[in-house]
Amino acid sequence: MNEVLKPCPFCQSNDVLPRTPGTGRYQHYIECDGCGSEGPGAYTEAEAIWAWNTPTIPSVEDIRREAFEEAAKVADKYAEDVWGMTEEEAAACNIATAIRAKAKEPSR
């Protein structure tokens, strides 16, 4: 299969090459020599090329959930680092708890 590799989705470099580091189940993958990013491992080079050229796109809900979870972690860390609160004290303030609850609500 002589499928053309798409540029790196992270740095847009065209310097992307198939790699086969050794033996094993998922030994084939694509690597960007521009930024070092790697595609998922695959059984064959053709599968590795397909995986590189067909990246998965997370759903809006997945991105939203991850953003709220990250915000909750930041709130927890802020309460601990800035206010010197224990985890229990921070939970009593309900900041991170409220953020996590909001994450579970459906988006509009």
C-alpha positions in Angstrom: 0.0 0.0 0.0 1.5 3.3 -1.0 -0.9 5.6 0.8 0.5 9.2 1.3 0.9 10.2 4.9 -0.8 13.4 6.0 1.2 16.1 7.8 1.6 16.0 11.5 -1.7 17.2 13.2 0.3 18.9 15.9 3.2 20.7 14.2 2.1 20.4 10.5 5.4 19.0 9.5 5.6 16.7 6.5 8.5 14.9 8.0 6.5 11.9 9.2 7.6 8.3 8.7 6.5 4.8 9.4 8.5 3.1 12.2 8.9 -0.5 13.1 11.0 -0.7 16.3 11.1 -4.4 16.7 8.8 -7.4 17.1 5.5 -7.5 18.9 1.8 -7.1 18.4 1.5 -3.4 17.8 5.0 -2.8 16.4 4.1 -0.4 13.5 3.4 3.2 14.0 4.0 6.6 12.4 6.3 9.2 14.0 6.8 12.9 13.3 10.5 13.8 13.2 9.4 17.5 13.5 7.9 17.3 17.0 8.3 13.6 18.0 4.6 12.8 18.2 3.6 9.2 17.5 0.5 7.6 16.1 -1.1 4.6 17.6 0.6 1.2 17.3 -0.8 -1.2 14.7 -0.3 -4.7 13.4 0.7 -3.6 9.9 2.2 -0.5 8.3 -0.9 0.0 6.3 -3.0 0.1 9.5 -0.5 2.5 11.1 -0.8 4.8 8.1 -4.6 4.6 8.2 -4.7 5.4 11.9 -2.3 8.4 11.4 -4.4 9.7 8.5 -7.7 9.2 10.3 -7.4 10.7 13.8 -10.3 10.3 16.2 -12.0 13.4 17.1 -13.4 13.6 20.7 -17.1 14.6 21.0 -18.1 18.0 22.4 -19.4 16.3 25.5 -16.1 14.5 26.1 -14.2 17.8 25.7 -16.7 19.6 28.0 -16.5 16.9 30.7 -12.7 17.0 30.6 -12.6 20.8 30.8 -14.9 20.8 33.9 -12.8 18.1 35.5 -9.7 20.1 34.9 -11.4 23.2 36.4 -12.4 21.2 39.5 -8.8 20.0 39.9 -7.5 23.6 39.7 -10.1 24.7 42.3 -9.0 21.9 44.6 -5.3 22.8 44.2 -6.0 26.5 44.6 -7.9 25.9 47.9 -5.0 23.8 49.1 -2.1 26.0 48.0 -3.5 29.5 48.4 -5.9 29.1 51.3 -4.1 26.2 53.1 -7.2 24.1 53.2 -7.3 20.4 53.7 -9.2 18.3 51.1 -12.1 18.0 53.5 -12.2 21.8 54.1 -12.1 22.5 50.4 -14.9 20.0 49.8 -17.0 21.8 52.4 -16.7 25.0 50.3 -18.3 23.1 47.4 -16.4 24.9 44.7 -14.9 21.8 43.0 -18.1 19.8 43.9 -20.2 22.4 42.1 -17.9 22.3 39.0 -18.1 18.5 38.9 -21.9 18.6 39.2 -22.1 21.1 36.4 -20.0 18.7 34.2 -22.7 16.0 34.6 -25.4 18.3 33.3 -26.2 18.0 29.6 -24.9 20.8 27.4 -27.3 23.3 25.9 
